[in-house]
Amino acid sequence: MRKTQNKIDMLCILGSTAVGKTHLAAALAKILGSEIISADSRQVYRDMDIGTGKDLDEYCINGEKIPYHLINIVDAGYEFNVFEYQQAFLKAYQEIKNRKALPILCGGTGLYINAVLSGYKLVKVPEDNKLRDKLRDKTDTELIVRLSGLRPLHNTTDTMNRNRLIRAIEIAEHSGKPEIDEFPCIETRTYGLRLERNDLKKRIAARLKSRLKNGMIEEVERLLKKLTPEQLEFYGLEYRFVTKYVRGRLNRNDMFQKLNSAIYQFAKRQEKWFRRMERNGIKIIWLEAKDPTDSLVKYITHGLK
């Protein structure tokens, strides 16, 4: 039985990259005594800080540290997945509720957010060595065609890496295994931050310049000492383009321009995902990211009374 609409188990702050989600969530957490659960598919990785945009200083307000969860929980090189995220979320969520605090889910990975808000029932699929043997000699194109025949290709994540592509087919073809026993009903009030396109472009460019200036290239150089270029490029746009620059495949100006454009296109895909969530029944209350944080906090907290 669902709870009444005015009983909130969790807040969710979502939005595309660079709109200021973490800053708002941390400001809310300070006022409400809340703890933040990250919904970012890359911030789970240790030693990948600047390229994933962790901005951990955002979790400290006037000297007070805001508790956060699901950041820095696995090593770089490991392929974390949405099933593991859902399990880790449930553990963090219950721990926060046991402390009588209000969890705030915050991030921009639509798949992770939707897995929580829609209560996906996910299957933990074991490796199928017989299937892997059959797929080993297939071309990437043949594998993509096979996967597209099993389920819609919502994004390109699974098709950009051969191992992930085979794993995606393995999961899609799996059936009849036990699922999560009843994902809990979490009454969530969801707020989305948005910016006008030109303002978003400016923010993305400014943030990218800052990150390149403050150590993102050096971070990639360190990571390349323990990961292959192919492994590192898997972890997102920043690592893909900066790796090409470090390896001499792009000059600095081309790297910046191509990466800046790719991040903006990624932000548009995030927005598209959130619109699909709305069409599928997730109510999102949209807020203007350019508004003062104090005003946004006041508006959200007033709605909790």
JOMOCOR-V695522 format. One record per pair of residues at least 12 apart in sequence whose C-alpha atoms are under 10 Angstrom apart, sorted by the first residue. I is the first residue (numbers start at 0). J is the second residue. Records with the same first field share a line. If there is no record, write none. Layout:
I=J + J
This chain:
0=184
1=184 + 185 + 186
2=184 + 185 + 186
3=186
4=186 + 187 + 188
5=186 + 187 + 188 + 302 + 303 + 304
6=186 + 187 + 188 + 303 + 304
7=101 + 102 + 185 + 186 + 187 + 188 + 303
8=92 + 96 + 100 + 101 + 102 + 103 + 184 + 185 + 186 + 187 + 188
9=33 + 92 + 96 + 100 + 101 + 102 + 103 + 104 + 185 + 186 + 187 + 188 + 189
10=24 + 27 + 33 + 35 + 101 + 102 + 103 + 104 + 105 + 185 + 186 + 187 + 188 + 189 + 190 + 299 + 303
11=24 + 35 + 36 + 38 + 102 + 103 + 104 + 105 + 106 + 112 + 116 + 187 + 188 + 189 + 190 + 191 + 283
12=24 + 35 + 37 + 38 + 103 + 104 + 105 + 106 + 107 + 112 + 188 + 189 + 190 + 191 + 192 + 283 + 284 + 285
13=38 + 104 + 105 + 106 + 107 + 108 + 109 + 112 + 189 + 190 + 191 + 192 + 193 + 269 + 270 + 273 + 283 + 285
14=105 + 106 + 107 + 108 + 109 + 190 + 191 + 192 + 193 + 194 + 266 + 269 + 270 + 273 + 285 + 286 + 288
15=106 + 107 + 108 + 109 + 191 + 192 + 193 + 194 + 199 + 263 + 265 + 266 + 267 + 268 + 269 + 270 + 271 + 272 + 273
16=52 + 106 + 107 + 108 + 192 + 193 + 199 + 202 + 203 + 262 + 263 + 265 + 266 + 267 + 269 + 270
17=52 + 107 + 192 + 193 + 194 + 199 + 200 + 201 + 202 + 203 + 204 + 205 + 206 + 207 + 262 + 263 + 266 + 288
18=107 + 191 + 192 + 193 + 194 + 198 + 199 + 202 + 203 + 266 + 287 + 288 + 289
19=57 + 106 + 192 + 193 + 194 + 202 + 288 + 289 + 292
20=105 + 106 + 107 + 190 + 191 + 192 + 193 + 288
21=35 + 37 + 53 + 54 + 55 + 57 + 58 + 105 + 106
22=54 + 56 + 57 + 58 + 59 + 60 + 292
23=57 + 105 + 192 + 288 + 291 + 292 + 293 + 295 + 296
24=36 + 57 + 58 + 65 + 103 + 104 + 105 + 106 + 292 + 296
25=57 + 58 + 59 + 60 + 64 + 65 + 66 + 67 + 103 + 105
26=57 + 58 + 59 + 60 + 65 + 292 + 293 + 295 + 296
27=65 + 103 + 292 + 293 + 295 + 296 + 297 + 299 + 300
28=58 + 60 + 65 + 66 + 67 + 100 + 101 + 102 + 103 + 296
29=58 + 59 + 60 + 61 + 63 + 64 + 65 + 66
30=296 + 297 + 300
31=100 + 101 + 102 + 103 + 296 + 300
32=65 + 66 + 99 + 100 + 101 + 102
33=65 + 66 + 67 + 95 + 96 + 98 + 99 + 100 + 101 + 102 + 103
34=65 + 66 + 67 + 68 + 91 + 92 + 95 + 96 + 98 + 100 + 101 + 102 + 103 + 104
35=58 + 65 + 66 + 67 + 68 + 69 + 91 + 92 + 95 + 101 + 102 + 103 + 104 + 105 + 106
36=66 + 67 + 68 + 69 + 70 + 87 + 88 + 91 + 92 + 95 + 102 + 103 + 104 + 105 + 106
37=53 + 67 + 68 + 69 + 70 + 88 + 103 + 104 + 105 + 106 + 107 + 108 + 111 + 112
38=68 + 69 + 70 + 84 + 85 + 88 + 103 + 104 + 105 + 106 + 107 + 108 + 109 + 110 + 111 + 112 + 113 + 115
39=51 + 52 + 53 + 69 + 70 + 84 + 104 + 105 + 106 + 107 + 108 + 109 + 110 + 111 + 112
40=69 + 70 + 79 + 80 + 81 + 84 + 106 + 107 + 108 + 109 + 110 + 111 + 234 + 235
41=53 + 70 + 71 + 75 + 78 + 79 + 108 + 234 + 235
42=54 + 69 + 70 + 71 + 72 + 73 + 106
43=68 + 69 + 70 + 71 + 72 + 73 + 74 + 75 + 79 + 84
44=69 + 70 + 71 + 72 + 73 + 74 + 75 + 76 + 77 + 78 + 79 + 234
45=70 + 71 + 72 + 73 + 74 + 75 + 76
46=71 + 73 + 74 + 75 + 218 + 219 + 221 + 222
47=71 + 74 + 75 + 215 + 218 + 219 + 221 + 222 + 234 + 238
48=70 + 71 + 214 + 215 + 218
49=207 + 209 + 210 + 211 + 213 + 214 + 215 + 216 + 217 + 218 + 219 + 237 + 238
50=207 + 210 + 211 + 214 + 215 + 216 + 218 + 219 + 234 + 235 + 236 + 237 + 238 + 239 + 241
51=215 + 234 + 235 + 236 + 237 + 238
52=206 + 207 + 210 + 215 + 237
53=70 + 71
55=67 + 70
66=95
67=91 + 102 + 103 + 104 + 105
68=87 + 88 + 90 + 91 + 92 + 95 + 102 + 104
69=84 + 87 + 88 + 91
72=87
75=222 + 225 + 226 + 230 + 231 + 234
76=222 + 225 + 226 + 227 + 230 + 231 + 233 + 234
77=230
78=162 + 163 + 230 + 233 + 234
80=111
81=110 + 111 + 112 + 114 + 115 + 119 + 121
82=111 + 114 + 119 + 120 + 121 + 122 + 123 + 124 + 179
83=121 + 123
84=111 + 112 + 114 + 115
85=111 + 112 + 114 + 115 + 118 + 119 + 120 + 121 + 179 + 182
86=115 + 121 + 179 + 182
88=104 + 111 + 114 + 115
89=115 + 182 + 183
92=104 + 185
102=187
103=187 + 188 + 189
104=116 + 187 + 189
105=189 + 190 + 191
107=191 + 266 + 269 + 270 + 272 + 273
108=269 + 272 + 273
109=268 + 269 + 270 + 271 + 272 + 273 + 275 + 276
110=153 + 154 + 269 + 272 + 273 + 276
112=273 + 276
113=272 + 273 + 276 + 281
115=182 + 183 + 184 + 185 + 187
116=184 + 185 + 186 + 187 + 188 + 189 + 276 + 281
117=182 + 184 + 185 + 276 + 279 + 280 + 281
118=179 + 181 + 182 + 183 + 184 + 185
119=178 + 179 + 181 + 182
120=177 + 178 + 179 + 180 + 181 + 182
121=176 + 177 + 178 + 179 + 180 + 182
122=170 + 173 + 174 + 175 + 176 + 177 + 178 + 179
123=170 + 173 + 176 + 177 + 178 + 179
124=166 + 169 + 170 + 171 + 172 + 173 + 174 + 176 + 177 + 178
125=166 + 169 + 170 + 173 + 176
126=166 + 169 + 170 + 173
127=166 + 169 + 170 + 173
128=169
130=165 + 168 + 169 + 172
131=162 + 165 + 166 + 168 + 169
134=165 + 168 + 169
135=161 + 162 + 165
137=165
138=161
139=158 + 159 + 160 + 161 + 164 + 165
140=158
142=158 + 161 + 164 + 165 + 167 + 168
143=157 + 158 + 159 + 161 + 164 + 165 + 167 + 168
145=164 + 165 + 168
146=158 + 164 + 165 + 167 + 168 + 169 + 170 + 171 + 172
147=168 + 171
148=168 + 171
149=167 + 168 + 170 + 171 + 172
150=167 + 168 + 171 + 172
153=272
154=268 + 272
156=233 + 234 + 235
157=233
159=232 + 233
160=229 + 230 + 232 + 233
163=233
187=281 + 282
188=281 + 282 + 283 + 284 + 299 + 302 + 303
189=281 + 282 + 283 + 284 + 285
190=282 + 283 + 284 + 285 + 286 + 299
191=270 + 273 + 282 + 283 + 284 + 285 + 286 + 287 + 288
192=283 + 284 + 285 + 286 + 287 + 288 + 289 + 290 + 295
193=270 + 285 + 286 + 287 + 288 + 289
194=286 + 287 + 288 + 289 + 290
195=287 + 288 + 289
196=263 + 266 + 267
198=288 + 289
199=263 + 266 + 288 + 289
200=259 + 260 + 262 + 263 + 264 + 266
201=263
202=263
203=259 + 260 + 262 + 263 + 266
204=255 + 256 + 258 + 259 + 260 + 262 + 263
205=259
206=259
207=237 + 255 + 258 + 259 + 262
208=255 + 259
210=237
211=237 + 241 + 255
215=237 + 238 + 241
216=237 + 238 + 241 + 242 + 244 + 245
217=241 + 245
218=238 + 241
219=231 + 232 + 237 + 238 + 239 + 241 + 242 + 244 + 245
220=241 + 242 + 245 + 246
222=238 + 242
223=242 + 245 + 246
227=242
228=242 + 243 + 245 + 246
229=242
235=262
236=257 + 258 + 259 + 261 + 262 + 265
237=254 + 255 + 258 + 259 + 261 + 262
238=258
239=254 + 258
240=253 + 254 + 255 + 257 + 258 + 259 + 261
241=254 + 255 + 258
242=254
284=299
286=298 + 299
